[in-house]
Amino acid sequence: MAGAAKATDVSDQLVAVVSTISDEIGQLRGTIYELGLTGNELGLRARIISLLHELTVVTDFQVHRSFHGPIDSAITDAIAEHLLTTIREAVTNVGRHARAPATQK
């Protein structure tokens, strides 16, 4: 449809809408997958969201996150631990350096 649209702005709007819908479908799939987790099991998505929420004290803002694909089932526990450690370090650094005073040149 975007290719057939004669007006550039209509074409751009269609591309943007399709992209948004695609992102929302990915989020919905992830949510559906998480609903399938049993018991007190906490999926990687939920652990990342919890970690980012915890780190708002350091950053003073909510970090945007998005997930694509079945990360809860595709990433091993060992990799997940490394990933969480890396996210913690990266976000902590952002929080620390975002408040750093600007240097004068």
RARALIN-V354987 format. One record per pair of residues at least 12 apart in sequence whose ideal C-beta (glycine too) atoms are under 10 Angstrom apart, sorted by the first residue. I is the first residue (numbers start at 1). J is the second residue. If there is no record, write none. Layout:
i=[I/I]
j=[J/J]
This chain:
i=[1/1/1/1/2/2/2/2/2/3/22/23/23/26/26/26/26/27/27/27/27/29/29/29/29/30/30/30/30/30/30/30/30/30/31/31/33/33/33/33/33/33/33/34/34/34/36/36/37/37/41/42/43/43/43/43/43/43/44/44/44/44/44/44/44/44/44/44/44/44/44/44/45/45/45/45/45/46/47/47/47/47/47/47/48/48/48/48/48/48/48/48/49/49/49/50/51/51/51/51/51/51/51/51/52/52/52/52/52/54/54/55/55/55/55/55/55/55/56/56/57/58/58/58/58/58/58/58/58/58/59/59/59/59/59/59/59/60/60/60/61/61/61/63/63/63/63/63/65/71]
j=[14/15/17/18/14/15/16/17/18/15/68/66/68/66/67/68/69/45/66/67/68/67/68/69/70/43/45/66/67/68/69/70/71/72/45/67/45/67/69/70/71/72/73/46/67/72/72/73/72/73/72/72/70/71/72/73/75/80/67/70/71/72/73/74/75/76/77/79/80/81/83/84/65/67/70/71/72/72/72/80/81/83/84/87/63/65/67/71/80/83/84/87/63/65/67/84/63/65/83/84/85/87/88/91/64/65/87/88/91/88/91/87/88/90/91/92/94/95/91/95/95/88/91/92/93/94/95/96/98/99/91/92/94/95/96/98/99/95/98/99/94/95/98/87/90/91/94/95/87/83]
